[in-house]
Amino acid sequence: MKRDELVMRLTEGYGNWVSGKESAEKYMGRMTQNLYPYDVMFSPVKINGITLKNRIVMAPMGNINMCEETGRPDNKMLTYFFERAKGGVGLITTGLVPVSHGIDPTVTEKDKLSYFPRIDRTRTVQAGWRDLAQGVHTYGAKIFIQLTAGLGRVGNPQCLVNELKFPKSASLNPNFYMSQIPCLPFSDISINKIIKNIGQASADAKAFGIDGVYLHGHEGYLIDQLTNPAFNRRKIGKYADWQRFGIEMIKEIRRRTDASYPIMYRIDLSCALNETYGDDMENIPSLKKFTNGRSVEQTLEYMKNLAAAGVDIFDVDLGCYDNWWLPHPPAGMPAGCFLEVAKYVKDYFAKNKILSNAGVEIPIVGVGKLAYPDLAEKALRDGMCDMIMLGRGLLADPEWPNKAYSGRVSEICPCIGCQEGCINEFVNGGHPQCAVNPRTSFEHIFPSNAPKAEKIKNIAVLGAGPAGIFFALEASKRGHKVTLFEKSDKVGGKTVCGSVPKGKFDFDNYRIYLENTLNRACDEGKIKLELNSQLTADQIKDRNFDAVITAIGTKSFVPQIKGVENVKTVIATELLCDPSKMGDAENIVIVGGGVVGCETAYWLSYEYAKKVTVVEMLPYMMEGVCTANRGHLLYYMKRNNVRLMNMTKVTSFSENCVNVAQNKHKNVPNPYNTWQPVLPKNVVNPLEPKIGLEYESETIPTDLVVFATGSKADDRLFYELQAINAASEIYNIGDSLKGGSVLEATRTAFRLAREI
């Protein structure tokens, strides 16, 4: 089984980088401006026939479910992109736009509807694309349309039920979501049609004023399936040559446009499956066909041939759907995680004197957690890449480029890497949003400048976590008089303890941002902050506020289990805030395998070298968490020998021991499964094996039990205030309304602040 040394080293480092006591700091991106002014980042760059005003590219942050059902870009999608163009980005790339409707059955919904934008339908979609291009150009930005051949094996297999059509792929491959369903091979005739459609879509894009095309050739989507021997194992026909589809596609685009029209190609240097799973590749049914993936050398040779055919610019990453945390690097991945990949390609092109068809050097775009201005500028100055791509950073703050250019880095709202809004929202049937920017995808409803309040109100906000701070800031912009009360001596709520692990540096950046933004508002007299202040309902009523907002968060839930007095215990959030509470414990059992429990386990294992066991009652660890974030934690916990026990109940505690009953039925899911996603609750896999009940008892020695059993919304104060009519308006927001995520907290806070 072939494995690449570079890829092996990188994939190993994406989990254990937090272990180093001193060296870890260099992997933690920070919102500093030590290299300001950012001369290289804000210098022009030429791509074939166009010139970009700066070197910042907006990544293809999916425009799924942001178009009309015909596929025409609507006002939601237009204003979403206009906001990023206005924010100063040089080049915008759209999300996926398939050209294979009627060929790939996974891209079209029932009744021939589409959750993707379309450019291949009829003239009815043309106006939307023309409006998009013209609006982006207003702000001096350029825009490329991201075309995809289709989804193939990573598409929704419900087409089998809805349309009685099997999903398809380059070869006979298992479907990613339901591996029991086979994907049948496309015929050569179908593939020829896809190439023709890509040429037509490119010609249309050029006619509609779009500045270039961007081909989605990475991550195991259909272009990657057809051009990677891991997925394309065809023995006969012209596409048995795995390079042929990509090269023919580029030639067709050139034929249908012209020599000066820019073509950008996104590619993975390696799908990194062998490097991720090693010998297990032979034992995992859904992966064992994929051991012959493109090597790094093969990918470089293919890129050289693509350039000869007409590609002008590349961006390069690692991974595919089956190790989804790689192409979608979550919070726990180090900053600038793929810069070394970009540098490797850049050096290869330079050494081999590979030029574009325009006769110039081919820019290589750096991707992967680069939304830290100093890091991005240093990467450009050091020649690691020629441009930088920002995705989630521009969802978190569309003004990122303008703020970086003008030296206002501390005002940039940072991405926290949770992927709850940008990815999980559309996985669960919504559209891209952002946990720290509630306006993302709602720019058509909420203007950037908050409208002044018709009536100025005296408002009390109780709780200075993300919801309380966000509401206070937004309400004060509208002219309201806001007093923010916090019972502790620090603002930030759960972000304080949640920022402790090194792998949560993005969360720490957000905590710092909230604190700095609040301090500026207080210094300007817009908000009054009262720390160490925990008022009763009567005290609040006595102060005669016009409105009271409760945002006091949650209270931890600890189950009553027999014998708990026999073990040393601590709540996970309390341990994170005060690591000294672990004492000299070496063997630690965490009760609760949700995101808090697993993040705590990863932290204790890598940063403190503790022996950790996680006990979870449900079939899956971290159920509901973004597949990328979940996979990253599971994979690296396994590598560091963290024991994960799913479908396991704590029955009692004895002296320094946890007594459990674990379901050992053969169909209990593998808790370390990172090569398949957990399907949403509303999607049923009829082929999934039924789980029986075969419980066995076990006693686990422990020095410390950490409870991560969840929390409940602390709505007590809200109902007390309501009962005594403490104000004419009383609202409950954030975790005290519904314990959950930053996404839910900021959404409720923002919308209420805009309306009150």
C-alpha positions in Angstrom: 0.0 0.0 0.0 1.6 3.2 -1.1 1.9 6.1 1.3 3.5 9.6 0.8 5.9 10.7 3.4 4.8 14.4 3.2 1.2 13.4 3.6 1.9 11.0 6.4 3.8 13.7 8.4 1.1 16.3 7.9 -1.8 14.1 8.8 -0.1 12.9 11.9 0.6 16.4 12.9 -2.9 17.7 12.5 -3.8 16.0 15.8 -0.8 15.9 18.1 0.4 19.5 17.5 -1.2 20.5 20.8 1.1 18.2 22.7 4.1 20.5 22.6 4.3 22.8 25.5 6.1 25.5 23.6 6.0 24.6 19.9 2.2 24.5 19.9 2.0 28.3 20.0 3.3 28.6 16.4 0.3 26.7 15.1 -2.2 28.9 16.9 -3.5 31.6 14.6 -3.9 35.0 16.3 -5.6 38.2 15.3 -2.5 40.4 15.6 -1.1 43.0 13.2 2.6 42.9 13.7 3.3 42.8 10.0 1.0 45.7 9.1 0.8 47.2 6.6 0.1 44.1 4.5 1.8 45.2 1.4 1.9 41.8 -0.4 -1.6 40.8 0.4 -2.9 44.0 -1.0 -0.8 44.0 -4.2 -2.4 43.2 -7.6 -2.0 39.8 -9.3 -2.8 38.9 -12.9 -4.6 35.7 -13.9 -4.6 35.3 -17.6 -6.7 38.1 -19.0 -7.8 39.8 -15.8 -6.1 41.6 -12.9 -7.2 41.3 -9.3 -6.9 44.2 -7.0 -5.5 42.1 -4.1 -4.5 38.5 -3.4 -7.5 37.6 -1.2 -9.9 35.0 -2.6 -13.3 34.1 -1.2 -13.6 30.4 -1.0 -16.6 28.5 -2.4 -18.7 28.7 0.7 -21.7 26.8 -0.6 -24.6 28.7 -2.0 -26.9 25.7 -1.4 -30.5 26.5 -0.8 -29.8 30.2 -1.6 -31.4 30.2 -5.0 -34.9 29.8 -6.5 -36.1 26.3 -7.1 -35.4 26.9 -10.8 -31.8 27.3 -9.9 -31.7 31.1 -10.6 -29.7 33.1 -8.1 -32.1 35.1 -5.9 -31.8 38.1 -3.7 -30.5 36.1 -0.8 -27.6 34.7 -2.8 -26.9 38.0 -4.6 -26.7 40.1 -1.4 -24.6 37.4 0.3 -21.9 37.8 -2.3 -22.3 41.6 -2.7 -21.5 41.9 1.0 -18.2 40.1 0.6 -17.3 42.1 -2.5 -18.1 45.3 -0.6 -15.9 44.0 2.2 -12.8 44.3 -0.1 -12.1 40.8 -1.3 -10.3 40.6 -4.7 -11.8 37.5 -6.1 -15.1 35.8 -5.2 -15.8 32.1 -6.1 -19.3 30.8 -5.9 -20.3 27.5 -4.4 -21.1 24.4 -6.3 -23.0 24.7 -9.6 -23.6 21.2 -11.1 -23.8 20.8 -14.9 -25.0 17.2 -14.8 -28.7 17.5 -14.1 -30.4 14.5 -15.9 -27.0 12.7 -15.9 -26.0 12.4 -12.2 -29.3 11.5 -10.4 -28.0 12.8 -7.0 -27.8 16.5 -8.0 -31.5 16.9 -8.8 -34.3 16.8 -6.2 -37.7 15.2 -6.6 -40.0 16.9 -9.2 -36.8 18.2 -11.0 -36.2 20.9 -8.3 -32.7 21.9 -7.3 -31.1 23.1 -4.1 -28.1 24.1 -6.1 -27.9 27.2 -8.3 -28.1 26.3 -12.0 -26.6 27.8 -15.1 -27.5 24.9 -17.4 -31.3 25.1 -17.2 -32.9 27.7 -19.5 -32.8 31.4 -20.2 -34.8 32.0 -17.0 -31.6 31.7 -14.9 -29.5 34.1 -17.0 -30.7 37.3 -15.4 -29.6 36.1 -11.9 -26.1 35.4 -13.0 -25.8 38.7 -14.9 -27.1 40.6 -11.8 -24.6 38.8 -9.6 -21.6 39.6 -11.9 -22.6 43.2 -12.2 -23.1 43.7 -8.5 -19.8 42.2 -7.6 -18.0 44.4 -10.2 -19.5 47.5 -8.5 -17.0 47.1 -5.7 -14.0 46.3 -7.8 -14.0 42.5 -7.2 -14.0 39.7 -9.7 -16.1 36.6 -9.6 -15.5 33.0 -10.8 -18.3 30.4 -11.0 -17.5 27.0 -9.5 -18.6 24.3 -11.8 -18.8 20.7 -10.8 -19.4 17.6 -12.9 -21.6 16.3 -10.1 -21.6 14.5 -6.8 -21.3 10.9 -7.7 -20.7 8.6 -4.7 -20.9 11.6 -2.3 -24.4 12.5 -3.5 -27.7 11.9 -1.7 -28.7 8.2 -2.3 -32.3 9.0 -1.8 -32.5 9.2 -5.6 -32.9 5.5 -5.4 -36.2 5.9 -3.5 -37.4 9.1 -5.1 -36.5 8.5 -8.7 -35.8 4.7 -8.8 -32.3 5.5 -10.0 -29.1 4.3 -8.5 -26.5 6.9 -7.8 -23.5 6.8 -10.1 -19.7 7.2 -10.0 -16.6 6.7 -12.0 -16.6 3.0 -11.2 -18.7 0.6 -9.0 -18.2 2.5 -5.7 -20.1 2.4 -2.4 -22.2 5.5 -1.6 -20.6 7.6 1.1 -23.8 8.2 3.1 -25.2 4.7 2.8 -22.4 2.3 1.9 -24.8 -0.6 1.3 -26.0 1.2 -1.8 -23.7 0.8 -4.8 -23.0 3.6 -7.3 -23.1 2.3 -10.8 -20.4 3.5 -13.3 -21.2 6.3 -15.8 -21.0 5.3 -19.4 -18.5 7.0 -21.7 -21.4 8.7 -23.5 -22.6 10.2 -20.2 -19.2 11.5 -19.4 -18.9 13.0 -22.9 -22.1 14.8 -22.2 -20.8 16.2 -18.9 -17.7 17.6 -20.7 -20.0 19.2 -23.3 -22.1 20.7 -20.6 -19.1 22.1 -18.8 -18.0 23.8 -22.0 -21.5 25.2 -22.5 -21.7 26.4 -18.9 -18.3 28.1 -19.3 -19.4 29.9 -22.5 -22.6 31.0 -20.8 -20.6 32.3 -17.7 -18.4 34.3 -20.0 -21.5 35.7 -21.8 -23.1 36.6 -18.5 -20.2 38.7 -17.4 -18.6 36.2 -15.0 -14.8 36.6 -15.0 -13.7 33.0 -15.0 -14.6 29.4 -14.2 -13.5 27.4 -11.2 -13.5 23.6 -11.4 -14.3 21.6 -8.3 -11.8 18.9 -8.7 -11.0 17.9 -5.1 -12.5 16.3 -2.0 -13.9 13.2 -3.8 -16.6 14.9 -5.8 -17.3 13.6 -9.3 -14.4 15.4 -11.0 -12.1 13.9 -8.4 -13.8 10.5 -8.8 -13.1 10.5 -12.5 -9.5 11.7 -12.2 -8.3 9.7 -9.3 -7.4 5.9 -9.6 -8.8 5.4 -6.0 -12.3 5.9 -7.5 -11.7 5.4 -11.2 -10.8 1.8 -11.7 -12.2 1.5 -15.2 -10.5 -1.1 -17.4 -11.9 -0.3 -20.8 -13.0 2.9 -22.6 -11.2 6.2 -23.1 -11.8 7.2 -19.5 -9.9 4.3 -18.1 -7.1 6.8 -18.4 -7.8 8.7 -15.2 -6.3 11.9 -16.4 -8.3 12.0 -19.6 -11.6 13.5 -18.2 -9.9 16.5 -16.6 -7.7 17.3 -19.7 -10.6 16.9 -22.1 -12.7 19.1 -19.9 -10.1 21.9 -19.9 -9.7 21.7 -23.7 -13.5 22.0 -24.1 -13.6 25.1 -21.9 -10.9 26.6 -24.0 -12.7 25.7 -27.2 -15.9 27.3 -26.0 -14.4 30.5 -24.5 -11.0 31.8 -25.6 -7.3 31.7 -24.7 -7.6 34.6 -22.2 -10.6 33.4 -20.2 -9.3 32.4 -16.7 -9.6 28.8 -15.6 -9.1 27.9 -12.0 -8.8 24.3 -10.7 -9.2 23.0 -7.1 -7.4 19.8 -6.4 -6.3 17.6 -3.5 -2.6 16.8 -3.6 -3.7 13.5 -2.1 -7.0 12.1 -0.9 -4.8 10.8 2.0 -6.8 7.7 2.7 -3.9 5.3 2.9 -2.1 7.8 5.2 -5.2 8.2 7.3 -6.3 4.7 7.8 -3.2 2.6 7.0 -3.7 -1.1 7.0 -7.4 -0.7 8.1 -8.1 0.3 4.5 -8.1 -3.4 3.7 -10.6 -4.2 6.5 -13.1 -1.4 6.2 -15.7 -2.5 3.6 -16.5 1.0 2.3 -12.8 1.9 1.9 -11.0 -1.2 0.7 -11.5 -0.4 -3.0 -9.8 3.0 -2.6 -6.2 2.0 -1.8 -4.8 3.0 -5.1 -5.3 6.8 -4.8 -3.2 9.3 -6.7 0.2 9.7 -5.2 1.7 13.2 -4.7 4.0 12.6 -7.8 1.0 11.5 -9.9 -1.0 14.6 -8.8 1.9 16.9 -9.7 2.2 15.3 -13.1 -1.5 15.6 -13.7 -1.4 19.3 -12.7 1.4 19.8 -15.2 -0.8 18.3 -17.9 -3.8 20.4 -16.8 -1.7 23.5 -17.1 -0.6 22.5 -20.6 -4.3 22.1 -21.5 -5.1 25.6 -20.2 -5.5 25.9 -16.4 -4.3 29.3 -15.2 -4.4 29.0 -11.4 -4.7 26.2 -8.8 -5.6 25.9 -5.1 -4.5 22.7 -3.4 -5.5 20.9 -0.2 -5.7 17.3 1.2 -8.3 14.8 1.8 -11.8 13.7 0.7 -15.2 12.9 2.2 -14.0 9.8 3.9 -11.6 11.9 6.1 -13.7 15.0 5.9 -11.9 17.0 8.6 -9.0 17.4 6.1 -10.7 19.4 3.4 -12.9 21.1 6.0 -10.4 21.8 8.7 -12.2 22.4 12.0 -11.3 24.3 15.1 -8.8 21.7 16.3 -6.7 21.8 13.2 -3.6 24.1 13.2 -3.7 27.5 11.5 -2.3 27.5 7.9 -2.6 23.7 7.8 -2.1 23.4 4.0 0.6 26.0 3.5 3.3 23.3 3.2 1.1 21.7 0.5 0.9 24.9 -1.5 4.7 25.5 -1.1 5.4 21.9 -2.3 3.4 22.5 -5.5 4.8 26.0 -6.1 8.4 24.7 -5.8 7.6 21.8 -8.3 6.1 24.3 -10.8 9.2 26.6 -10.5 11.7 23.7 -10.8 10.0 22.3 -13.9 9.3 25.8 -15.4 5.6 25.1 -15.7 3.8 28.1 -17.2 0.2 28.8 -18.0 -1.1 29.0 -21.6 -0.6 32.7 -21.2 3.1 32.1 -20.8 3.3 33.3 -17.1 3.9 31.6 -13.8 0.8 29.8 -12.4 -0.4 31.3 -9.1 -0.9 28.8 -6.3 -3.5 29.7 -3.8 -3.0 28.8 -0.2 -6.0 27.4 1.6 -6.8 26.1 5.1 -7.4 28.3 8.2 -5.6 31.4 6.9 -8.0 34.1 8.3 -5.3 35.6 10.5 -3.8 38.7 8.8 -0.2 38.2 10.1 -0.1 34.6 9.1 -1.6 35.3 5.7 0.9 38.0 5.0 3.8 36.0 6.2 2.8 33.1 3.9 2.8 35.4 0.9 6.1 37.2 1.9 7.8 33.8 2.5 6.7 32.5 -0.9 4.5 29.7 0.5 1.8 30.7 -1.9 0.8 33.5 -4.3 -2.7 34.2 -3.0 -4.7 33.3 0.1 -8.2 31.9 0.2 -10.6 32.7 3.0 -14.0 31.0 3.4 -15.4 30.9 6.9 -13.4 34.0 7.9 -15.4 36.0 5.3 -18.7 34.6 6.6 -17.7 35.6 10.1 -16.7 39.1 9.0 -17.2 40.2 5.4 -15.2 43.3 6.2 -12.1 41.2 6.9 -10.1 42.6 3.9 -11.1 46.3 4.5 -10.3 46.0 8.2 -6.9 44.3 7.6 -6.0 46.9 4.9 -6.8 49.8 7.3 -5.0 48.3 10.3 -8.2 47.5 12.3 -7.3 43.8 12.9 -8.7 43.9 16.5 -12.1 44.7 15.0 -12.2 41.6 12.8 -14.8 39.1 14.1 -12.9 35.8 14.0 -14.3 32.4 12.9 -14.5 29.9 15.7 -14.2 26.8 13.6 -17.4 25.2 14.9 -18.9 24.7 11.3 -22.3 24.7 12.8 -23.6 27.4 10.6 -21.5 27.3 7.5 -21.8 23.5 7.0 -24.1 21.8 9.5 -27.0 24.2 8.6 -27.2 23.0 5.0 -26.5 19.4 5.9 -29.6 19.6 8.0 -31.7 21.2 5.3 -30.9 24.9 5.7 -28.5 27.2 4.0 -25.0 28.5 5.0 -25.0 30.8 8.0 -22.4 31.7 10.6 -22.3 31.2 14.4 -20.7 34.6 15.0 -22.3 36.6 12.3 -26.1 36.3 12.3 -26.4 38.5 9.2 -24.7 35.9 7.0 -27.2 34.8 4.3 -29.7 37.3 5.8 -28.1 40.4 4.3 -31.2 40.9 2.1 -33.3 41.3 5.3 -30.9 43.0 7.7 -28.9 46.0 6.5 -25.4 46.4 7.8 -26.2 49.5 9.7 -28.7 48.9 12.5 -31.7 51.2 12.2 -32.2 53.7 15.0 -34.8 52.8 17.5 -38.1 54.7 17.3 -38.2 54.8 21.1 -35.1 54.8 23.2 -35.4 52.3 26.0 -33.5 51.6 29.2 -32.6 48.0 28.9 -31.0 45.5 31.4 -29.1 42.6 30.0 -28.4 39.8 32.6 -25.4 37.7 31.6 -22.3 38.7 29.7 -21.9 35.5 27.6 -22.0 35.6 23.7 -25.8 36.2 23.7 -25.8 38.9 26.3 -22.8 40.7 24.8 -24.1 40.4 21.3 -27.5 41.8 22.2 -26.0 44.7 24.2 -23.7 45.7 21.4 -26.5 45.6 18.7 -29.1 47.3 20.9 -26.7 50.1 21.8 -26.0 50.7 18.1 -29.7 51.5 17.8 -29.5 54.1 20.5 -30.9 52.1 23.5 -29.4 52.7 26.9 -28.0 49.3 27.9 -26.7 48.1 31.3 -25.0 44.7 31.1 -24.8 42.7 34.4 -22.4 39.8 34.9 -22.3 37.7 38.1 -18.6 36.9 37.7 -15.5 39.1 37.3 -15.1 38.2 33.6 -17.2 38.5 30.5 -17.5 35.8 27.9 -19.6 33.2 29.6 -18.8 29.6 28.4 -16.1 31.0 26.0 -13.9 31.5 29.1 -13.5 27.8 30.0 -14.1 26.7 26.4 -10.9 28.6 25.3 -8.5 26.8 27.6 -7.4 23.9 25.4 -4.8 24.8 22.8 -6.9 23.3 20.1 -9.6 25.9 20.9 -7.5 28.9 19.9 -10.1 30.1 17.5 -12.6 30.2 20.4 -10.1 32.1 22.4 -9.8 34.7 19.6 -13.5 35.1 19.7 -13.5 35.5 23.5 -10.8 38.3 23.1 -12.8 39.9 20.3 -16.0 40.0 22.4 -14.1 41.5 25.3 -12.3 44.1 23.2 -15.5 45.1 21.4 -17.4 45.4 24.6 -14.7 47.4 26.2 -14.7 49.9 23.3 -18.5 50.3 23.6 -18.1 50.9 27.4 -15.3 53.4 26.9 -17.5 55.3 24.4 -20.4 55.4 26.9 -22.7 53.2 24.8 -22.9 50.4 27.3 -22.7 50.3 31.1 -21.0 47.1 32.4 -21.5 45.9 36.0 -19.3 42.9 36.9 -19.6 40.8 40.1 -23.3 41.7 40.0 -26.0 39.1 40.5 -29.3 40.8 41.0 -32.5 39.3 42.3 -35.8 39.7 40.5 -36.9 42.2 43.0 -33.7 44.3 42.7 -34.1 44.3 38.9 -37.7 45.5 39.2 -36.7 48.3 41.6 -34.4 49.8 39.0 -37.3 50.5 36.6 -36.0 49.2 33.4 -38.1 49.4 30.2 -37.0 45.9 29.1 -35.1 43.1 30.7 -33.1 40.5 28.8 -32.1 37.3 30.5 -29.1 35.6 29.0 -27.7 33.8 32.0 -26.8 30.5 30.2 -27.2 27.0 31.5 -26.8 25.0 34.7 -24.9 21.7 34.5 -26.8 18.5 34.8 -25.3 15.8 36.9 -27.2 12.5 37.0 -27.9 10.9 40.4 -26.0 7.6 40.3 -25.5 5.3 43.2 -22.2 5.4 45.1 -21.0 8.8 43.7 -19.4 9.5 47.1 -16.9 6.7 46.4 -15.1 8.6 43.6 -13.6 12.0 43.1 -15.7 14.0 40.7 -15.7 17.3 38.8 -17.8 18.9 36.2 -16.1 19.2 32.8 -16.5 23.0 32.4 -15.2 23.5 35.9 -12.1 21.4 35.2 -11.5 23.3 32.0 -11.6 26.6 33.9 -9.4 25.2 36.7 -7.1 22.3 35.5 -5.6 22.1 39.0 -8.8 20.2 40.0 -7.5 17.1 38.2 -4.8 16.9 41.0 -2.5 13.9 40.4 -5.2 11.8 38.6 -3.8 9.6 35.9 -6.8 7.4 35.0 -9.8 9.6 34.1 -13.3 8.5 33.2 -15.5 11.1 31.4 -19.2 10.4 31.7 -20.8 11.9 28.6 -19.6 11.6 25.0 -21.1 14.8 23.6 -18.9 17.5 22.2 -17.8 18.8 25.7 -16.9 15.3 26.9 -14.9 14.5 23.8 -13.1 17.9 23.6 -12.2 17.4 27.3 -11.0 13.9 26.6 -8.8 15.1 23.7 -7.4 17.9 25.9 -6.6 15.6 28.8 -5.0 13.0 26.5 -2.8 15.2 24.4 -2.0 18.1 26.7 -1.7 16.2 30.0 -0.9 12.7 28.8 -3.7 11.2 30.9 -5.3 7.8 30.3 -8.9 8.6 29.4 -12.1 6.6 29.0 -15.3 8.2 27.6 -18.6 6.6 28.5 -21.7 7.5 26.3 -25.2 6.0 26.4 -26.1 6.8 22.8 -25.0 4.8 19.7 -22.8 7.7 18.5 -20.3 10.0 20.1 -21.0 13.7 19.5 -24.2 13.0 17.7 -25.3 16.1 15.8 -21.9 17.7 15.7 -20.5 18.7 12.2 -19.0 15.6 10.6 -15.6 17.3 10.1 -15.2 18.5 13.7 -16.5 15.1 15.0 -14.2 13.1 12.8 -11.1 15.1 13.7 -11.7 14.4 17.4 -12.6 10.8 17.0 -9.7 10.0 14.8 -7.0 11.6 16.9 -8.5 10.2 20.2 -8.1 6.8 18.7 -4.5 7.5 17.7 -3.8 8.5 21.3 -5.5 5.5 22.8 -8.5 7.3 24.3 -11.1 4.6 25.0 -14.5 5.4 23.7 -17.4 3.3 25.0 -20.7 4.0 23.2 -24.1 2.4 24.2 -22.7 2.2 27.7 -24.5 3.0 31.0 -22.9 3.9 34.3 -24.7 1.7 36.8 -22.9 2.7 40.0 -19.6 3.9 41.5 -17.5 1.8 43.9 -14.3 2.7 45.6 -12.3 4.5 42.9 -14.1 2.6 40.2 -16.9 3.2 37.7 -19.2 0.3 37.1 -20.8 0.2 33.6 -23.0 -2.0 31.4 -22.0 -2.0 27.8 -24.0 -3.2 24.9 -21.8 -5.7 23.0 -24.2 -6.6 20.2 -22.5 -7.1 16.9 -24.4 -4.2 15.3 -23.4 -1.5 17.8 -21.7 1.2 15.8 -17.9 1.4 15.9 -17.3 4.5 18.0 -14.2 5.4 16.1 -15.9 5.4 12.7 -14.8 8.5 10.9 -15.2 7.3 7.3 -19.0 7.5 7.4 -21.3 10.3 8.6 -24.1 10.1 11.2 -27.2 10.7 9.2 -29.7 13.4 10.3 -32.6 12.1 12.4 -35.1 12.7 9.6 -33.2 10.5 7.2 -33.7 6.8 7.6 -31.3 4.2 6.2 -33.5 1.2 5.5 -30.4 -1.0 5.1 -28.9 -0.2 8.5 -28.6 -3.3 10.6 -30.8 -3.4 13.7 -29.0 -3.1 17.1 -29.9 -5.8 19.6 -29.4 -5.7 23.4 -26.5 -7.7 24.8 -25.2 -5.8 27.9 -22.1 -6.9 29.7 -20.8 -5.4 33.0 -17.4 -4.0 33.5 -15.6 -2.2 36.3 -13.2 0.6 35.3 -10.6 1.9 37.8 -10.4 5.6 38.0 -8.7 8.5 39.8 -11.2 11.1 38.7 -14.7 11.1 37.2 -15.5 14.0 34.9 -19.2 14.7 34.3 -20.0 16.0 30.8 -23.6 15.0 30.9 -25.0 18.1 29.4 -26.7 21.2 30.8 -30.2 22.6 31.1 -31.4 26.1 30.2 -31.3 28.2 33.3 -34.7 30.0 32.8 -35.5 30.3 36.5 -34.8 34.0 36.7 -36.8 34.7 33.5 -39.9 33.2 35.1 -39.3 35.0 38.4 -39.1 38.3 36.5 -42.2 37.5 34.5 -44.2 36.6 37.6 -43.6 39.9 39.3 -43.9 42.1 36.2 -40.4 43.3 36.6 -40.6 45.3 33.3 -43.0 45.9 30.6 -40.9 43.8 28.3 -39.0 40.6 29.4 -37.2 38.3 27.0 -35.1 35.2 27.4 -32.3 34.5 24.9 -29.3 32.4 24.3 -28.5 29.3 26.3 -31.0 30.3 29.1 -33.7 29.9 26.4 -32.3 26.8 24.8 -29.0 25.4 25.8 -27.0 24.8 22.7 -24.4 26.6 20.6 -22.9 30.0 19.9 -24.9 29.9 16.6 -28.3 29.7 18.5 -27.2 32.3 21.1 -26.2 35.0 18.6 -29.1 34.4 16.3 -31.7 35.0 19.0 -29.7 38.0 20.4 -29.3 39.7 17.0 -32.9 39.4 15.9 -34.3 40.6 19.2 -31.8 43.5 19.3 -32.9 44.6 15.8 -36.6 44.6 16.7 -36.8 45.8 20.3 
